[in-house]
Amino acid sequence: SSCLIVFTCCSLPLPIQDCATMQFCANKLDKKDFFGRSDPFMVFYRSNEDGTFTICHKTEVVKNTLNPVWQPFTIPVRALCNGDYDRSIKVEVYDWDRDGSHDFIGEFTTSYRELSRGQSQFNVYEVSSLNTQIHFTVAIDFTASNGNPSQSTSLHYMNPYQMNAYAMALKAVGEIIQDYDSDKMFPALGFGAKLPPDGRVSHEFPLNGNVDNPYCNGMEGILEAYHESLKTVQLYGPTNFAPVINHVARYAAAVQDGSQYFVLLIITDGVISDMAQTKEAIVNAAKLPMSIIIVGVGQFVPFRDYMDRTGNHVLSMARLAKDVLAEIPDQLILYMKSRGIKPNQTPPDYSPPGLSPSPTV
């Protein structure tokens, strides 16, 4: 699913001064921040005879909204279009960031003649954006180093009064990610366990036990499948990351046109056993539309930084999620730029067969 992204504007020409006063507003802008709403601003470009564009105006930043209303501004018509009422005017919209790395939201083109019609149905513009679907997959460490789940010292212990470290990491990151998912269905995998009925060791098994349909309904569905799997599988080992990385990479490799981007969250307690294979898998995945997040729980110092003094619960799940997800937008944009993918390109729909990550928005 997707939302309609439009701009409306009104233009009030002032012929004596050869200036125009305009005001713009937007509805349902694309959300670029994982936390909170966007801080949008507009950049206007005059087209030149040689096909290039020159910045002629920037609006103020409207903070924390997806439905901004910018202040009216007055600009000389010559600065806007060199006096040519039919010359193209390009408008780009960005999400302001404090560090200057503003996120591109979208763009549209118009002309002064169109703008001078004033506020009407003709001055509604749809913004072209990346139209990229995000696919989120979870992989959980079921190795024996986590401890017996029936004992309170285990990282997988199911305390009825509080979440364990795995559940906390899942909930913190997943509740942010699911905002970008249209149907709230996620595939969830486990690794490092012996599976019933024959005790076969697996490093990429579906938490819900259904190989043909590994999807879980939202974060609550993942947590439920995680809890149920602890009752049926036997924690074992070793700690192999390569299988789940290669699992997601196969789907990322199948669609590299910018229409899809894949995020793999691995939650683990221990040292990687298949280091050489994992390095190779990561190197191969580096050129794909894919990000890998690894969250260490248990004795990992970074994770303990989010616990209170008794070690019982995360002080700020939002802070944990923000730190974990901070690099993903930049990695996605970097991939798009490396492939020369423009925001206004609309790739075909993608429906991977079999055991695949769920399409999201």
C-alpha atoms as a printed R data frame, in Angstrom:
    type eleno elety resid chain resno      x       y       z
1   ATOM     1    CA   SER     A     1  0.000   0.000   0.000
2   ATOM     2    CA   SER     A     2  1.058   3.614  -0.400
3   ATOM     3    CA   CYS     A     3 -0.208   7.049   0.477
4   ATOM     4    CA   LEU     A     4 -0.931   9.903  -1.912
5   ATOM     5    CA   ILE     A     5  1.691  12.599  -1.687
6   ATOM     6    CA   VAL     A     6  0.541  15.945  -3.049
7   ATOM     7    CA   PHE     A     7  1.445  19.596  -2.978
8   ATOM     8    CA   THR     A     8 -0.965  22.478  -3.273
9   ATOM     9    CA   CYS     A     9  0.054  26.041  -3.846
10  ATOM    10    CA   CYS     A    10 -1.404  29.418  -4.551
11  ATOM    11    CA   SER     A    11  0.232  32.199  -6.536
12  ATOM    12    CA   LEU     A    12 -0.610  35.882  -6.258
13  ATOM    13    CA   PRO     A    13  1.175  37.817  -9.055
14  ATOM    14    CA   LEU     A    14  2.145  41.408  -8.381
15  ATOM    15    CA   PRO     A    15  2.535  42.847 -11.900
16  ATOM    16    CA   ILE     A    16  3.777  46.287 -10.828
17  ATOM    17    CA   GLN     A    17  6.807  44.844  -9.091
18  ATOM    18    CA   ASP     A    18  7.003  41.851 -11.507
19  ATOM    19    CA   CYS     A    19  7.026  39.614  -8.455
20  ATOM    20    CA   ALA     A    20  4.949  36.682  -7.288
21  ATOM    21    CA   THR     A    21  3.830  35.813  -3.790
22  ATOM    22    CA   MET     A    22  3.291  32.114  -3.245
23  ATOM    23    CA   GLN     A    23  2.377  29.772  -0.449
24  ATOM    24    CA   PHE     A    24  2.722  25.987  -0.471
25  ATOM    25    CA   CYS     A    25  1.399  23.209   1.700
26  ATOM    26    CA   ALA     A    26  1.761  19.425   1.539
27  ATOM    27    CA   ASN     A    27 -0.256  16.402   2.603
28  ATOM    28    CA   LYS     A    28  0.967  12.934   3.609
29  ATOM    29    CA   LEU     A    29  4.638  13.447   2.883
30  ATOM    30    CA   ASP     A    30  6.844  10.371   2.903
31  ATOM    31    CA   LYS     A    31  8.201   9.636   6.393
32  ATOM    32    CA   LYS     A    32 12.011   9.737   6.322
33  ATOM    33    CA   ASP     A    33 12.830   9.556  10.028
34  ATOM    34    CA   PHE     A    34 12.542   6.276  11.940
35  ATOM    35    CA   PHE     A    35 11.671   8.398  14.965
36  ATOM    36    CA   GLY     A    36  9.057  11.104  14.890
37  ATOM    37    CA   ARG     A    37  7.979  12.869  11.722
38  ATOM    38    CA   SER     A    38  9.943  14.671   9.043
39  ATOM    39    CA   ASP     A    39 11.171  18.278   9.119
40  ATOM    40    CA   PRO     A    40 10.415  19.230   5.493
41  ATOM    41    CA   PHE     A    41 11.609  22.178   3.447
42  ATOM    42    CA   MET     A    42 11.406  23.030  -0.273
43  ATOM    43    CA   VAL     A    43 14.107  24.028  -2.767
44  ATOM    44    CA   PHE     A    44 13.131  25.826  -6.011
45  ATOM    45    CA   TYR     A    45 15.269  25.618  -9.155
46  ATOM    46    CA   ARG     A    46 15.173  27.839 -12.264
47  ATOM    47    CA   SER     A    47 15.949  25.971 -15.498
48  ATOM    48    CA   ASN     A    48 18.719  27.407 -17.661
49  ATOM    49    CA   GLU     A    49 19.115  27.423 -21.448
50  ATOM    50    CA   ASP     A    50 21.830  24.750 -21.265
51  ATOM    51    CA   GLY     A    51 19.557  22.298 -19.419
52  ATOM    52    CA   THR     A    52 21.062  22.875 -15.979
53  ATOM    53    CA   PHE     A    53 19.211  24.158 -12.926
54  ATOM    54    CA   THR     A    54 20.029  26.994 -10.525
55  ATOM    55    CA   ILE     A    55 18.666  27.308  -6.983
56  ATOM    56    CA   CYS     A    56 16.495  30.394  -6.727
57  ATOM    57    CA   HIS     A    57 14.684  29.909  -3.408
58  ATOM    58    CA   LYS     A    58 14.546  27.776  -0.267
59  ATOM    59    CA   THR     A    59 11.652  27.724   2.161
60  ATOM    60    CA   GLU     A    60 11.942  27.566   5.911
61  ATOM    61    CA   VAL     A    61 11.963  24.192   7.685
62  ATOM    62    CA   VAL     A    62  8.616  23.132   9.179
63  ATOM    63    CA   LYS     A    63  9.408  20.918  12.141
64  ATOM    64    CA   ASN     A    64  7.992  17.498  12.959
65  ATOM    65    CA   THR     A    65  5.140  17.124  10.468
66  ATOM    66    CA   LEU     A    66  4.101  15.180   7.368
67  ATOM    67    CA   ASN     A    67  1.525  17.865   6.484
68  ATOM    68    CA   PRO     A    68  3.513  21.120   6.424
69  ATOM    69    CA   VAL     A    69  2.213  24.596   5.642
70  ATOM    70    CA   TRP     A    70  5.075  26.888   4.613
71  ATOM    71    CA   GLN     A    71  5.032  30.652   5.071
72  ATOM    72    CA   PRO     A    72  4.151  32.806   2.040
73  ATOM    73    CA   PHE     A    73  7.157  34.198   0.183
74  ATOM    74    CA   THR     A    74  7.667  36.774  -2.556
75  ATOM    75    CA   ILE     A    75 10.147  36.251  -5.387
76  ATOM    76    CA   PRO     A    76 10.926  38.206  -8.589
77  ATOM    77    CA   VAL     A    77  9.495  36.433 -11.624
78  ATOM    78    CA   ARG     A    78 12.828  36.886 -13.398
79  ATOM    79    CA   ALA     A    79 14.598  34.973 -10.618
80  ATOM    80    CA   LEU     A    80 12.008  32.210 -10.773
81  ATOM    81    CA   CYS     A    81 11.836  31.635 -14.539
82  ATOM    82    CA   ASN     A    82 13.859  34.406 -16.224
83  ATOM    83    CA   GLY     A    83 10.577  36.008 -17.225
84  ATOM    84    CA   ASP     A    84  9.515  32.992 -19.327
85  ATOM    85    CA   TYR     A    85  6.137  31.920 -17.944
86  ATOM    86    CA   ASP     A    86  6.339  28.478 -19.608
87  ATOM    87    CA   ARG     A    87  9.877  27.630 -18.517
88  ATOM    88    CA   SER     A    88 10.154  24.588 -16.241
89  ATOM    89    CA   ILE     A    89 10.535  25.161 -12.520
90  ATOM    90    CA   LYS     A    90 11.819  22.195 -10.540
91  ATOM    91    CA   VAL     A    91 10.885  21.840  -6.873
92  ATOM    92    CA   GLU     A    92 12.618  19.382  -4.546
93  ATOM    93    CA   VAL     A    93 11.497  18.505  -1.036
94  ATOM    94    CA   TYR     A    94 13.885  17.426   1.715
95  ATOM    95    CA   ASP     A    95 13.746  16.276   5.318
96  ATOM    96    CA   TRP     A    96 16.066  18.557   7.271
97  ATOM    97    CA   ASP     A    97 18.827  16.935   9.351
98  ATOM    98    CA   ARG     A    98 20.955  18.771  11.889
99  ATOM    99    CA   ASP     A    99 24.219  17.417  10.440
100 ATOM   100    CA   GLY     A   100 23.404  18.753   6.973
101 ATOM   101    CA   SER     A   101 22.779  15.346   5.380
102 ATOM   102    CA   HIS     A   102 19.210  16.234   4.429
103 ATOM   103    CA   ASP     A   103 17.092  13.296   3.201
104 ATOM   104    CA   PHE     A   104 15.493  13.592  -0.235
105 ATOM   105    CA   ILE     A   105 11.702  13.164  -0.064
106 ATOM   106    CA   GLY     A   106 10.724  13.827  -3.674
107 ATOM   107    CA   GLU     A   107 10.339  16.364  -6.469
108 ATOM   108    CA   PHE     A   108  7.929  17.776  -9.036
109 ATOM   109    CA   THR     A   109  8.053  20.213 -11.951
110 ATOM   110    CA   THR     A   110  5.748  23.101 -12.799
111 ATOM   111    CA   SER     A   111  5.857  26.493 -14.526
112 ATOM   112    CA   TYR     A   112  5.027  30.052 -13.562
113 ATOM   113    CA   ARG     A   113  1.992  29.981 -15.859
114 ATOM   114    CA   GLU     A   114  0.622  26.972 -13.969
115 ATOM   115    CA   LEU     A   115  1.381  28.546 -10.614
116 ATOM   116    CA   SER     A   116 -0.304  31.809 -11.581
117 ATOM   117    CA   ARG     A   117 -3.651  29.999 -11.833
118 ATOM   118    CA   GLY     A   118 -3.730  30.201  -8.068
119 ATOM   119    CA   GLN     A   119 -5.089  27.613  -5.670
120 ATOM   120    CA   SER     A   120 -7.088  25.042  -7.641
121 ATOM   121    CA   GLN     A   121 -7.189  21.402  -8.659
122 ATOM   122    CA   PHE     A   122 -4.591  22.229 -11.338
123 ATOM   123    CA   ASN     A   123 -2.054  23.211  -8.732
124 ATOM   124    CA   VAL     A   124 -1.873  19.869  -6.996
125 ATOM   125    CA   TYR     A   125  1.375  17.997  -7.606
126 ATOM   126    CA   GLU     A   126  2.332  14.425  -6.855
127 ATOM   127    CA   VAL     A   127  5.871  14.092  -5.586
128 ATOM   128    CA   SER     A   128  8.054  11.433  -7.193
129 ATOM   129    CA   SER     A   129  9.969   9.417  -4.592
130 ATOM   130    CA   LEU     A   130 11.904   6.167  -4.415
131 ATOM   131    CA   ASN     A   131  8.864   3.867  -4.130
132 ATOM   132    CA   THR     A   132 11.116   1.350  -2.418
133 ATOM   133    CA   GLN     A   133  9.615  -1.524  -0.444
134 ATOM   134    CA   ILE     A   134 11.416  -2.564   2.739
135 ATOM   135    CA   HIS     A   135 11.648  -6.285   3.582
136 ATOM   136    CA   PHE     A   136 12.482  -7.097   7.206
137 ATOM   137    CA   THR     A   137 13.718 -10.514   8.414
138 ATOM   138    CA   VAL     A   138 14.613 -11.542  11.982
139 ATOM   139    CA   ALA     A   139 17.139 -14.258  12.911
140 ATOM   140    CA   ILE     A   140 17.499 -15.411  16.547
141 ATOM   141    CA   ASP     A   141 20.373 -17.311  18.170
142 ATOM   142    CA   PHE     A   142 19.230 -20.670  19.614
143 ATOM   143    CA   THR     A   143 22.670 -21.974  20.593
144 ATOM   144    CA   ALA     A   144 23.289 -23.720  23.929
145 ATOM   145    CA   SER     A   145 25.522 -20.890  25.179
146 ATOM   146    CA   ASN     A   146 22.319 -18.965  25.953
147 ATOM   147    CA   GLY     A   147 21.625 -21.363  28.820
148 ATOM   148    CA   ASN     A   148 18.718 -23.684  29.558
149 ATOM   149    CA   PRO     A   149 15.504 -21.702  28.844
150 ATOM   150    CA   SER     A   150 13.853 -23.246  31.917
151 ATOM   151    CA   GLN     A   151 16.451 -21.668  34.232
152 ATOM   152    CA   SER     A   152 16.331 -18.032  35.293
153 ATOM   153    CA   THR     A   153 19.990 -17.510  34.351
154 ATOM   154    CA   SER     A   154 19.240 -18.245  30.677
155 ATOM   155    CA   LEU     A   155 19.035 -15.395  28.181
156 ATOM   156    CA   HIS     A   156 16.007 -17.235  26.759
157 ATOM   157    CA   TYR     A   157 14.265 -17.546  30.152
158 ATOM   158    CA   MET     A   158 10.551 -16.776  29.917
159 ATOM   159    CA   ASN     A   159  9.899 -14.639  32.976
160 ATOM   160    CA   PRO     A   160  6.135 -13.987  33.166
161 ATOM   161    CA   TYR     A   161  6.761 -10.523  34.627
162 ATOM   162    CA   GLN     A   162  9.380  -9.115  32.261
163 ATOM   163    CA   MET     A   163 10.876  -9.646  28.814
164 ATOM   164    CA   ASN     A   164 14.233 -11.335  28.332
165 ATOM   165    CA   ALA     A   165 17.039  -9.701  26.362
166 ATOM   166    CA   TYR     A   166 16.008 -11.269  23.056
167 ATOM   167    CA   ALA     A   167 12.416 -10.127  23.421
168 ATOM   168    CA   MET     A   168 13.548  -6.622  24.382
169 ATOM   169    CA   ALA     A   169 15.779  -6.288  21.314
170 ATOM   170    CA   LEU     A   170 13.041  -7.672  19.065
171 ATOM   171    CA   LYS     A   171 10.403  -5.335  20.429
172 ATOM   172    CA   ALA     A   172 12.618  -2.246  20.420
173 ATOM   173    CA   VAL     A   173 13.725  -2.587  16.800
174 ATOM   174    CA   GLY     A   174 10.657  -4.339  15.422
175 ATOM   175    CA   GLU     A   175  8.119  -1.794  16.612
176 ATOM   176    CA   ILE     A   176  9.939   0.871  14.603
177 ATOM   177    CA   ILE     A   177 10.423  -1.295  11.509
178 ATOM   178    CA   GLN     A   178  6.792  -2.427  11.395
179 ATOM   179    CA   ASP     A   179  5.681   1.145  10.706
180 ATOM   180    CA   TYR     A   180  7.145   0.637   7.231
181 ATOM   181    CA   ASP     A   181  5.293  -2.641   6.617
182 ATOM   182    CA   SER     A   182  1.955  -2.627   4.806
183 ATOM   183    CA   ASP     A   183  0.566  -5.914   6.139
184 ATOM   184    CA   LYS     A   184  2.673  -6.249   9.314
185 ATOM   185    CA   MET     A   185  3.783  -9.760   8.302
186 ATOM   186    CA   PHE     A   186  7.423 -10.706   8.935
187 ATOM   187    CA   PRO     A   187  9.406 -13.901   8.314
188 ATOM   188    CA   ALA     A   188 11.330 -14.919  11.455
189 ATOM   189    CA   LEU     A   189 14.177 -17.454  11.498
190 ATOM   190    CA   GLY     A   190 16.215 -19.248  14.132
191 ATOM   191    CA   PHE     A   191 19.691 -20.778  13.988
192 ATOM   192    CA   GLY     A   192 21.841 -23.131  16.067
193 ATOM   193    CA   ALA     A   193 19.154 -25.560  17.302
194 ATOM   194    CA   LYS     A   194 18.203 -29.232  16.936
195 ATOM   195    CA   LEU     A   195 14.757 -29.589  15.410
196 ATOM   196    CA   PRO     A   196 12.121 -32.230  16.062
197 ATOM   197    CA   PRO     A   197 11.494 -35.005  15.334
198 ATOM   198    CA   ASP     A   198 14.950 -36.261  14.293
199 ATOM   199    CA   GLY     A   199 17.243 -33.771  16.054
200 ATOM   200    CA   ARG     A   200 18.585 -32.295  12.830
201 ATOM   201    CA   VAL     A   201 20.720 -29.170  13.437
202 ATOM   202    CA   SER     A   202 19.487 -26.153  11.485
203 ATOM   203    CA   HIS     A   203 20.823 -22.642  11.006
204 ATOM   204    CA   GLU     A   204 17.830 -21.180   9.146
205 ATOM   205    CA   PHE     A   205 14.559 -22.611  10.455
206 ATOM   206    CA   PRO     A   206 11.219 -20.729  10.633
207 ATOM   207    CA   LEU     A   207 10.219 -19.856  14.187
208 ATOM   208    CA   ASN     A   208  6.592 -20.745  13.509
209 ATOM   209    CA   GLY     A   209  7.606 -24.193  12.221
210 ATOM   210    CA   ASN     A   210  6.079 -23.587   8.793
211 ATOM   211    CA   VAL     A   211  8.715 -23.749   6.049
212 ATOM   212    CA   ASP     A   212  6.177 -22.792   3.372
213 ATOM   213    CA   ASN     A   213  4.803 -19.814   5.289
214 ATOM   214    CA   PRO     A   214  7.299 -18.392   7.817
215 ATOM   215    CA   TYR     A   215  5.434 -15.106   8.230
216 ATOM   216    CA   CYS     A   216  4.492 -13.852  11.681
217 ATOM   217    CA   ASN     A   217  1.799 -11.260  12.262
218 ATOM   218    CA   GLY     A   218  3.563  -8.187  13.647
219 ATOM   219    CA   MET     A   219  5.969  -8.081  16.565
220 ATOM   220    CA   GLU     A   220  3.482  -9.877  18.792
221 ATOM   221    CA   GLY     A   221  3.362 -12.707  16.273
222 ATOM   222    CA   ILE     A   222  7.151 -12.965  16.201
223 ATOM   223    CA   LEU     A   223  7.346 -12.988  19.996
224 ATOM   224    CA   GLU     A   224  4.672 -15.679  20.183
225 ATOM   225    CA   ALA     A   225  6.475 -17.846  17.601
226 ATOM   226    CA   TYR     A   226  9.761 -17.285  19.454
227 ATOM   227    CA   HIS     A   227  8.235 -18.413  22.761
228 ATOM   228    CA   GLU     A   228  6.627 -21.479  21.165
229 ATOM   229    CA   SER     A   229  9.829 -22.518  19.399
230 ATOM   230    CA   LEU     A   230 11.677 -22.532  22.734
231 ATOM   231    CA   LYS     A   231  9.298 -25.312  23.818
232 ATOM   232    CA   THR     A   232  9.969 -27.526  20.788
233 ATOM   233    CA   VAL     A   233 13.604 -27.105  19.704
234 ATOM   234    CA   GLN     A   234 16.774 -28.058  21.563
235 ATOM   235    CA   LEU     A   235 19.405 -25.360  21.960
236 ATOM   236    CA   TYR     A   236 22.625 -26.571  20.397
237 ATOM   237    CA   GLY     A   237 25.229 -24.923  18.137
238 ATOM   238    CA   PRO     A   238 27.514 -23.743  16.692
239 ATOM   239    CA   THR     A   239 26.876 -20.011  16.156
240 ATOM   240    CA   ASN     A   240 26.738 -19.786  12.362
241 ATOM   241    CA   PHE     A   241 25.616 -16.510  10.762
242 ATOM   242    CA   ALA     A   242 26.368 -17.278   7.108
243 ATOM   243    CA   PRO     A   243 23.223 -19.370   6.410
244 ATOM   244    CA   VAL     A   244 20.735 -16.645   7.429
245 ATOM   245    CA   ILE     A   245 22.779 -13.933   5.678
246 ATOM   246    CA   ASN     A   246 22.892 -15.985   2.485
247 ATOM   247    CA   HIS     A   247 19.178 -16.741   2.888
248 ATOM   248    CA   VAL     A   248 18.206 -13.065   2.700
249 ATOM   249    CA   ALA     A   249 20.936 -12.282   0.141
250 ATOM   250    CA   ARG     A   250 19.358 -14.721  -2.329
251 ATOM   251    CA   TYR     A   251 16.213 -12.607  -2.412
252 ATOM   252    CA   ALA     A   252 18.141  -9.327  -2.512
253 ATOM   253    CA   ALA     A   253 20.189 -10.605  -5.467
254 ATOM   254    CA   ALA     A   254 17.012 -11.365  -7.407
255 ATOM   255    CA   VAL     A   255 15.818  -7.749  -7.494
256 ATOM   256    CA   GLN     A   256 18.390  -4.958  -7.771
257 ATOM   257    CA   ASP     A   257 16.375  -2.297  -9.605
258 ATOM   258    CA   GLY     A   258 15.711  -0.172  -6.523
259 ATOM   259    CA   SER     A   259 12.175  -1.416  -5.979
260 ATOM   260    CA   GLN     A   260 13.129  -3.521  -2.941
261 ATOM   261    CA   TYR     A   261 15.501  -3.182   0.017
262 ATOM   262    CA   PHE     A   262 16.194  -5.933   2.553
263 ATOM   263    CA   VAL     A   263 17.032  -5.605   6.255
264 ATOM   264    CA   LEU     A   264 18.243  -8.579   8.309
265 ATOM   265    CA   LEU     A   265 18.270  -8.322  12.115
266 ATOM   266    CA   ILE     A   266 20.448 -10.960  13.828
267 ATOM   267    CA   ILE     A   267 20.199 -11.210  17.632
268 ATOM   268    CA   THR     A   268 22.949 -13.296  19.243
269 ATOM   269    CA   ASP     A   269 24.771 -13.905  22.515
270 ATOM   270    CA   GLY     A   270 28.049 -15.368  21.378
271 ATOM   271    CA   VAL     A   271 31.157 -15.366  19.252
272 ATOM   272    CA   ILE     A   272 30.664 -16.247  15.585
273 ATOM   273    CA   SER     A   273 31.768 -19.818  14.830
274 ATOM   274    CA   ASP     A   274 31.822 -19.610  11.028
275 ATOM   275    CA   MET     A   275 33.823 -16.386  10.812
276 ATOM   276    CA   ALA     A   276 35.347 -17.073   7.379
277 ATOM   277    CA   GLN     A   277 31.988 -17.989   5.839
278 ATOM   278    CA   THR     A   278 30.279 -15.034   7.526
279 ATOM   279    CA   LYS     A   279 32.895 -12.599   6.201
280 ATOM   280    CA   GLU     A   280 32.414 -13.992   2.705
281 ATOM   281    CA   ALA     A   281 28.624 -13.739   3.032
282 ATOM   282    CA   ILE     A   282 28.847 -10.110   4.203
283 ATOM   283    CA   VAL     A   283 31.240  -9.174   1.385
284 ATOM   284    CA   ASN     A   284 28.881 -10.716  -1.163
285 ATOM   285    CA   ALA     A   285 25.896  -8.951   0.413
286 ATOM   286    CA   ALA     A   286 27.674  -5.577   0.424
287 ATOM   287    CA   LYS     A   287 26.879  -4.998  -3.247
288 ATOM   288    CA   LEU     A   288 23.224  -5.961  -2.834
289 ATOM   289    CA   PRO     A   289 20.219  -3.869  -1.694
290 ATOM   290    CA   MET     A   290 20.612  -5.202   1.824
291 ATOM   291    CA   SER     A   291 21.580  -4.116   5.347
292 ATOM   292    CA   ILE     A   292 22.626  -6.441   8.174
293 ATOM   293    CA   ILE     A   293 22.052  -5.482  11.819
294 ATOM   294    CA   ILE     A   294 23.684  -7.569  14.556
295 ATOM   295    CA   VAL     A   295 22.543  -6.991  18.145
296 ATOM   296    CA   GLY     A   296 24.589  -8.692  20.851
297 ATOM   297    CA   VAL     A   297 22.785  -9.588  24.086
298 ATOM   298    CA   GLY     A   298 23.961 -11.058  27.369
299 ATOM   299    CA   GLN     A   299 27.455  -9.963  28.363
300 ATOM   300    CA   PHE     A   300 27.882  -7.620  25.406
301 ATOM   301    CA   VAL     A   301 28.793  -4.227  26.906
302 ATOM   302    CA   PRO     A   302 26.874  -2.122  24.329
303 ATOM   303    CA   PHE     A   303 23.599  -3.884  25.108
304 ATOM   304    CA   ARG     A   304 24.162  -3.555  28.873
305 ATOM   305    CA   ASP     A   305 24.341   0.202  28.347
306 ATOM   306    CA   TYR     A   306 20.594   0.123  27.727
307 ATOM   307    CA   MET     A   307 19.789  -1.747  30.952
308 ATOM   308    CA   ASP     A   308 19.003  -0.341  34.370
309 ATOM   309    CA   ARG     A   309 21.234  -1.065  37.381
310 ATOM   310    CA   THR     A   310 19.484  -4.332  38.176
311 ATOM   311    CA   GLY     A   311 19.771  -5.511  34.572
312 ATOM   312    CA   ASN     A   312 16.053  -6.111  34.399
313 ATOM   313    CA   HIS     A   313 14.854  -4.017  31.497
314 ATOM   314    CA   VAL     A   314 15.799  -1.562  28.801
315 ATOM   315    CA   LEU     A   315 15.675   2.022  30.034
316 ATOM   316    CA   SER     A   316 14.913   3.405  26.612
317 ATOM   317    CA   MET     A   317 13.803   1.099  23.827
318 ATOM   318    CA   ALA     A   318 13.552   4.081  21.510
319 ATOM   319    CA   ARG     A   319 17.220   4.936  22.134
320 ATOM   320    CA   LEU     A   320 18.256   1.330  21.474
321 ATOM   321    CA   ALA     A   321 16.264   1.203  18.250
322 ATOM   322    CA   LYS     A   322 17.565   4.581  17.114
323 ATOM   323    CA   ASP     A   323 21.191   3.513  17.550
324 ATOM   324    CA   VAL     A   324 20.570   0.154  15.867
325 ATOM   325    CA   LEU     A   325 18.708   1.581  12.863
326 ATOM   326    CA   ALA     A   326 20.647   4.820  12.415
327 ATOM   327    CA   GLU     A   327 22.707   3.707   9.423
328 ATOM   328    CA   ILE     A   328 19.977   2.074   7.334
329 ATOM   329    CA   PRO     A   329 18.632   5.197   5.533
330 ATOM   330    CA   ASP     A   330 22.147   6.230   4.470
331 ATOM   331    CA   GLN     A   331 22.958   2.683   3.328
332 ATOM   332    CA   LEU     A   332 19.780   2.556   1.250
333 ATOM   333    CA   ILE     A   333 20.513   5.914  -0.414
334 ATOM   334    CA   LEU     A   334 24.149   4.884  -1.010
335 ATOM   335    CA   TYR     A   335 22.988   1.744  -2.816
336 ATOM   336    CA   MET     A   336 20.569   3.745  -4.975
337 ATOM   337    CA   LYS     A   337 23.281   6.245  -5.903
338 ATOM   338    CA   SER     A   338 25.768   3.475  -6.713
339 ATOM   339    CA   ARG     A   339 23.254   2.032  -9.183
340 ATOM   340    CA   GLY     A   340 22.258   5.404 -10.616
341 ATOM   341    CA   ILE     A   341 18.643   4.858  -9.580
342 ATOM   342    CA   LYS     A   342 16.574   8.033  -9.804
343 ATOM   343    CA   PRO     A   343 13.684   8.761  -7.431
344 ATOM   344    CA   ASN     A   344 11.149   9.107 -10.240
345 ATOM   345    CA   GLN     A   345 11.802   5.645 -11.649
346 ATOM   346    CA   THR     A   346  8.934   3.289 -10.814
347 ATOM   347    CA   PRO     A   347 10.178  -0.318 -10.873
348 ATOM   348    CA   PRO     A   348  7.825  -3.263 -11.423
349 ATOM   349    CA   ASP     A   349  6.166  -5.038  -8.504
350 ATOM   350    CA   TYR     A   350  8.140  -7.850  -6.896
351 ATOM   351    CA   SER     A   351  6.612 -11.005  -5.421
352 ATOM   352    CA   PRO     A   352  9.319 -13.506  -4.397
353 ATOM   353    CA   PRO     A   353  8.213 -17.138  -4.300
354 ATOM   354    CA   GLY     A   354  8.558 -19.495  -1.362
355 ATOM   355    CA   LEU     A   355 10.339 -18.583   1.867
356 ATOM   356    CA   SER     A   356 10.821 -14.863   1.395
357 ATOM   357    CA   PRO     A   357 10.785 -11.636   3.355
358 ATOM   358    CA   SER     A   358  7.489  -9.776   3.492
359 ATOM   359    CA   PRO     A   359  7.004  -6.722   1.237
360 ATOM   360    CA   THR     A   360  6.659  -3.497   3.172
361 ATOM   361    CA   VAL     A   361  6.266   0.188   2.528
